[in-house]
Amino acid sequence: MRFFSLGQPDDPNAAQRQQESLRSLAGGGLPLNAVERLREQATTIANAHRGYSSTLSINEQLLLRDIGVEVLGQVMGSSIYQIGFQYLPSWSGSSMELTALSQAYYAARHLALNRMQQEAALLGAHGVVGMQIIRRPLENSVLEFLAFGTAIKEPIRTYHQPGSLPFVSDLSGHDYYTLHQAGFRPVGFAFGCCVFCQVATWRTQMASSIFGTGWANQELTDFTQSLYQARERAMERMVHEALAVQATGIIGSDIEMHHDFIEGDQNRAPAVIHYFTALGTAIAPYPAPDVTPQIDLQLMMTDTTQQLNGG
């Protein structure tokens, strides 16, 4: 056995397999090793010789078992995405959405979640619960998007369309159980994002200077207004994604946002960039006669930023 290999790999098929994996990834698919592992895991599940990992607690798994839901195992999807060139406005008071950044977030999210759905489908799952998302920028304009959760198999019902990918949800096992008891089911994961740049107006520049009006408390209204614009676009996009899967509501919706401040110089006025993301689980009632809904659902929002700040 060679511990270090500086030349060609021992397996003559390794290079070919690597190229096939890269082609699969380029098409939005999974690497060959992942496909083979999941198929083997699906076989052990079918033969009842199983051991699995899960993001769910013991109590959550017991609740799911009570309503006939089978836990199949942990699944994951990821994408590391290069962000293209983005023009930044520079003249005072101008504003615009940074579409290259917004689209990069969407593309990376789509690739990661779709790969997680593919992993769940290989296990024979109907959906994914307990999903967690990690998004973080890397060096040199590179974005990492990682999603993982627990694949589950529901009792057979007529609303499962043959060939459709499993639904994705960030619901906990307890939330899924409660939703089921109320007559609703998760149908997908809704996501809205907007990256918006606002260049400071002359008034804001004066308010930030000790030689202007910086000595007084005052609102920077252009920055406030641009945050509202980013929020409206992100929320509208999240609702659009929910409607695309025939959802009647979004629950467990979180708001995540942060800001980058750009200092001004002789060629550019100072500016702020808002990163605003809204995401949650899209739900719909069970089709009759499976379960009859008992509640009138409303959109429920959780502002993560306010919670962290003690608001």
Buried (B, 14 or more C-beta within 10 A) or exposed (E): EEEEEEEEEEEEEEEEBBEEBEEBBEEEBBBBEBBEBBEEBBEEBEEEEBEBEBBBEEEBBEBBEEEEBBBBBBBBBBBEBEBEEBEEBBEBBBBBBBEBBBBBBBBBBBBBBBBBBBBBBBBBBBBBBBBEBEBEEEEEBBBBBBBBBBBBBBEEEEEEEEEEBBBBBBBBBBBBBEBBEBBBBBBBBBBBBBBBBBBBBEBBBBBBEEEBEEEEEEEBEBBEEBBEBBBBBBBEBBBEBBEEBEBBBBBBBBBBBEBEEBEBEEEBBBBBBBBBBBBBBBBBBBEEEEBEBEEEBEEEBEBEEEEEEEE
